[in-house]
Amino acid sequence: MADEVVLYEVREGVAYITLNRPERLNAFDQQMTVELSRCWQRFKLDDDAQVAIITGTGRAFSAGADLRSDGGPESSERDPLLYPWLGGGGANMGVWPRELKLGKPTIAALNGTALGVGGVIALQCDLRVCVEQTGNIGYPLVRAGLMPPRLQDLWLLAPPAMALRALMTGEPISPEDAYRVGLVNEVVPADKLMETATELAQQIRRNAPLAVRSVKEMWDADPSYQDAILVRLYQTMQSVVNASHDRAEGVQAFRERRAPQWTGD
């Protein structure tokens, strides 16, 4: 049996969920997707855990989708339901914390860069703490011909100029800029990351559980009719982009470490 690539541990009422594939910068393959889904469900049902902190091992929180894995986007054997950044029902798989309606607060402790899938997970957590200099948040998939996953999370949280630049150029947002506009709550030295995230979690735990859960439920309330239309439009556009020739060319170029030859279709 393959080693676990997502770890789950509860200490003093806090669930620590750790992406543990450092040799691939915690990039998501099929195994990591399934294991994180299970960890979120475990946290949801775990009466001993009132708050969750998700972080990563090594130099990155997550580099996003592992486009070089055997089960990646170009694999004919992959199950599209296991790759939520590609659409096709992925929203129900369970890697996006807000959409799971966990009912309990979540904190992203960004030990390094959070790109693509990693960026979405970070932005769907309730609070975010990141390390200085390397705790970037970005959506680089346009460089590989892919539609950025759940891009509405970024445009709802960041100023339009910042969100559009990140989405259209693929350039990540620095920790300092993210803090300046309120995209993250704290920027700290690396050796203070987990201490700061844990203290936030314990501050939450010291409050009345019913009140905290009520605040979260209101915050995560279902989108309005207009928002639902935007989500459907996004899903349609994502399907078009991810079925295109450019998407196949972009992923292949990424794997071959060369410049892609775009055709626009």
TORLO-246846 format. One record per atom (N, C-alpha, C): x, y, z; residue in one letter. Coordinates in steps of 0.1 Angstrom, whole numbers, plus 5000, padded with zeros to 4 digits. Layout:
<sites>
XYZa ...
</sites>
This chain:
<sites>
500849885000m 500050005000m 500950125000m 500550224992a 501350344991a 501250425004a 502450495007d 502450575019d 501350685018d 500850725030e 499850835030e 500550965026e 499751035018v 500251165013v 499451285019v 498451255027v 497751355035v 497651295049v 498251375059l 498251325073l 497151395081l 496651325091y 495551375099y 495951345114y 495951455122e 496251435136e 495451545144e 494951505156v 494151595164v 494951615177v 495151745181r 495751785193r 495051895199r 494651885212e 493951985219e 492852055211e 491951965205g 490852015198g 491052065184g 492252065179v 492552115166v 493051995157v 492351985146a 492851885136a 493851945127a 495051875126y 496151925117y 496151825105y 495851885094i 495851815081i 497051865073i 497951765070t 499151805064t 499351735050t 499551815040l 499851765026l 501251715027l 501451585024n 502751525026n 503351455014n 503651545004r 504251494992r 505351594988r 506251614997p 507251724995p 508151714983p 508351584978e 509251564967e 508551614954e 507251634954r 506551694943r 505951834947r 506451894957l 505952024962l 504452014965l 504051894970n 502651874974n 501651894963n 502151864951a 501251874939a 500251764940a 499051794935f 497951694937f 497951594925f 497951464929d 497651354920d 496451294925d 496051174919q 494851114923q 494851064938q 495951014942q 495950964956q 495751084966q 496451194964m 496351304973m 494851364973m 494251364961t 492951414960t 491951324969t 492051194967v 491251104975v 491451114990v 492751124994e 493051125008e 492651255015e 492851375007l 492351495013l 490851495015l 490151445005s 488651435006s 488251355019s 488951245021r 488651165033r 489051245046r 490051315046c 490451395058c 489451505061c 488951575051w 487951675053w 486651605059w 486251495054q 485151425059q 485351375074q 486551335076r 486951285090r 486851405099r 487351515096f 487251635104f 485751675106f 484951675096k 483551705097k 482851625108k 483251495109l 482551405118l 483251385131l 484451445133d 485251425144d 484851525156d 484251465166d 483751545177d 484951605186d 486051545184d 487251585192d 487951705185d 487551745173a 488251855166a 487251965163a 487552085168q 486652195166q 487052295155q 488352285152v 488952375142v 489952285134v 490152315121a 491152245114a 492252345108a 493452295109i 494552375102i 495152285091i 495152335079i 495752255068i 497052325064i 498152245063t 499452295059t 500152195050t 501352225047g 502152125039g 503552105044g 504151995040t 505551975044t 506452015033t 507652055037g 508652095027g 508552245023g 508952275011r 509052415006r 507752475001r 506752394999a 505452454993a 504252405001a 503252485001f 501952435006f 501352344996f 501252384983s 500952294972s 501252364959s 501952294950a 502152354937a 501052334927a 499852284932g 498752264923g 498552124918g 498052114906a 497851984900a 499151934895a 499451804897d 500651734892d 500451694878d 500851784869l 500651754855l 501551654849l 502551614857r 503451514853r 503151374858r 502151364867s 501851234873s 501151144862s 501251014865d 500550914856d 499050934856d 498550984867g 497050994868g 496651144865g 497551214859g 497251354856g 496351384845g 496151504841p 495151544831p 495251484818p 496451434814e 496651374801e 496551224801e 496251164813s 496151024814s 494750974809s 494750874800s 493450824796s 492750744806s 493550704817e 493050624827e 492450704839e 492650834839r 492250904851r 490650914851r 490150924863d 488750944866d 488551094868d 487751154859p 487651304860p 487051344873p 486251264880l 485651294893l 486751314904l 487951254901l 488951264911l 489851384909l 489551464899y 490351584896y 489451704895y 489151764907p 488151874907p 488551994900p 489852014898w 490252134891w 489952124876w 489552004871l 489251984857l 487751994854l 486952004865g 485452004863g 484951864862g 483751854857g 483151724855g 482651664868g 482051744877g 481551684889g 482451694901g 483651754899g 484651754909g 484251824922g 483251924921a 482851994932a 482251904943a 481851784940n 481251694949n 482351604955n 483551604950m 484551514955m 485051544969m 485151664972g 485451694986g 486751754989g 487451824980v 488751884984v 488552034987v 487452094983w 487152234985w 486452254999w 487152305009p 486652305022p 485352385024p 485152505018r 483952575020r 482752505014r 482952445002e 481852374995e 481352245002e 482252195011l 481852075018l 480952105030l 480752225033k 479852265045k 480252185057k 481552205061l 482052135072l 481452175085l 480952295086g 480252335099g 481252385109g 482552375107k 483552415117k 484652495110k 485352585117p 486252675111p 487552605105p 488152665095t 489352605089t 490352715087t 491652685089i 492752775088i 493752715078i 494152795068a 495252755060a 496552815065a 497552725068a 498852775072a 499852745060a 500052855053l 500852845040l 502352845043l 502952725043n 504352715046n 505152755034n 504552775023g 505252815010g 504152845000g 504552844987t 503652884977t 502352794976t 501252854973a 499952784971a 499452824957a 499552724948l 499252754934l 498052664930l 497252714920g 496152634915g 495252574925g 495252444925v 494352374935v 494752414949v 496052434952g 496452474965g 495952614968g 495952704959g 495452834961g 493952834964g 493252754957v 491752744959v 491452694973v 492152594977i 491952534991i 492352645001i 493452714999a 493752825009a 492652925009a 492152974998l 491153074998l 489853035003l 489552905002q 488252855007q 488352825022q 489552825028c 489552825043c 489152955048c 488752955061d 488153075067d 489253185070d 490453135075l 491553225078l 492753175071l 493753265069r 494953225062r 496153295069r 497153215072v 498453265077v 499553215068v 500453305064c 501453255054c 502853305059c 503853235054v 505253275057v 505653385048v 506653455053e 507253575046e 507853525033e 507853605023q 508553595010q 508053475002q 507953355007t 507553234999t 506153194999t 505253265008g 503853225009g 503053284998g 503353264985n 502653324974n 501353244971n 500353314966i 499053254962i 498953284947i 498753184939g 498653204924g 497853104917g 497453144904y 496653064895y 497353054882y 498452974881p 499252974869p 498752884858p 497652824859l 497252724849l 496952774835l 496752904834v 496652964820v 497952944812v 499052924819r 500252904812r 500352764806r 499452674811a 499452534805a 498152514797a 497452624794g 496252614786g 495052564794g 495052574807l 493952524815l 493252644822l 491952624824m 491052714831m 491452714845m 491752824852p 492052824866p 490852774874p 491052684884p 489952624892p 489352724901p 488052724902r 487252814911r 487852954912r 488053014901l 488653144900l 487753254908l 486453214909q 485553314916q 485953334931q 486653244937d 487153264950d 488153374951d 488953394941l 489953504941l 489253634938l 488353634929w 487753764925w 486853814936w 486253724945l 485453764956l 486253824967l 487553784969l 488353814980l 489353924977l 489853934965a 490854024962a 490354144954a 490954264954p 490554374945p 490654324931p 489754374922p 489654334908p 490954344901p 491754454902a 492954474895a 493954364899a 494054334912m 494954224916m 494454084911m 493154064913a 492653924909a 492853904894a 492554004885l 492653984871l 494053974866l 494954044872r 496354034869r 496853894872r 496553844884a 496953704888a 496353604879a 495053614875l 494353514867l 494853514853l 495153634847m 495453644833m 496953634830m 497753664839t 499253654837t 499753524843t 499053464853g 499553344860g 500653384871g 500953514872e 501853554883e 501253544896e 501953484906p 501453474920p 501353604927p 500553614937i 500453724946i 501353704958i 502153804961s 503153794971s 502453794985s 503053734995p 502453745009p 502253885013p 503153975010e 503054115015e 501854185008e 501654164995d 500554224988d 499254154993d 499254024995a 498053955000a 497654015013a 498554035022y 498254095035y 497754235034y 498354315025r 497954455024r 496554465020r 495954375012v 494554385007v 493654295015v 494154235025g 493254145034g 493054005028g 493853965019l 493653825014l 494153725024l 495153765032v 495553675043v 495553755056v 495453675067n 495353745080n 496653775087n 497653695084e 498953715091e 500053675081e 501153745082v 502453705075v 503553695085v 504153585087v 505053555098v 506253485093v 507353495101p 508553405098p 508153265098p 508953185090a 508653045089a 508552965102a 509453005112d 509452935124d 508252975134d 507453065129k 506353115137k 504953065131k 505053005119l 503852975112l 502852895120l 503252775124m 502352685131m 501952735145m 502852805151e 502452865164e 501352965162e 501553055152t 500553155149t 499153095145t 499252995136a 497952935132a 497252855144a 498052795152t 497552725164t 496852825174t 497552935176e 496953035185e 495653085180e 495553105167l 494253145161l 493253045163l 493552915161a 492652805163a 492152805177a 493052825187q 492752815201q 491852935205q 492153055199q 491253165202q 489853135198q 489653075186i 488353035182i 487752935191i 488552835196r 487952725204r 487552785218r 488152895222r 487752945235r 486353015235r 485853035223n 484553095222n 483352995222n 482153045223a 480952955224a 480852875211a 480852745211p 480852665198p 479652695190p 478452715196l 477252735188l 477352875181l 477852975188a 477953105182a 478953105170a 480053035172v 481053025161v 480552955149v 479852845152r 479252765140r 478152845133r 477452925141s 476353005135s 476953115126s 478053175131v 478753275122v 479253215109v 479853095111k 480353025099k 479252985089k 478152935095e 477052895086e 476553015078e 476353135085m 475953255078m 476953295067m 478253285071w 479253325061w 479353235049w 479053105051d 479053015040d 477752985034d 476753075036a 475453055031a 475453035016a 474452965011d 474352934997d 474353064989d 474953064977p 474953184969p 473653224964p 473553354960s 472253404955s 472053344941s 470853374935y 470553324922y 471553374912y 471953494913q 472953554904q 474253484905q 474653454917d 475953384919d 475853244913d 474753184914a 474553044909a 474753044894a 474253154887i 474353164873i 475853174869i 476553254877l 478053274874l 478753144876l 478453064886v 479052934888v 478852844876v 477552844871r 477252754859r 478052804847r 478152944845l 478852994834l 480352954835l 480852964847y 482252924849y 482452774846y 481552684850q 481652544847q 481652514832q 480752594825t 480652574811t 481952614804t 482552734808m 483752784802m 484952694805m 484952644817q 485952544821q 485952424812q 484752374810s 484652254801s 485152274787s 484852394782v 485352434768v 486852444768v 487452514777v 488852534778v 489652404780v 489152324789n 489852194792n 489652084781n 488752114772a 488552014761a 489352064748a 490052174749s 490652244737s 491952184734s 492352204721h 493752164716h 494752234725h 494552364728d 495552434735d 495852374749d 494752324755r 494952264768r 495852144767r 495652054757a 496551934755a 497951984752a 498052084743e 499452134740e 500152194752e 499352264760g 499952334771g 500552234781g 499752134784v 500152034794v 501351954789v 501351924776q 502451844770q 503751934770q 503552064767a 504752154767a 505352164781a 504352174791f 504852174805f 505652054808f 505151934804r 505851814807r 507251804800r 507251864788e 508551854780e 509451974783e 508952064792r 509752184796r 510152264784r 509152294775r 509352384764r 508252484763r 508452584754a 507352684752a 506252624744a 504952644748p 503852584741p 503652664728p 503052594718q 502652654705q 501152664705q 500652774708w 499252794709w 498552814695w 497352764694t 496552774682t 495252854684t 494852864696g 493652944699g 492452854699g 492552724698d 491352644697d 491652504705d 
</sites>
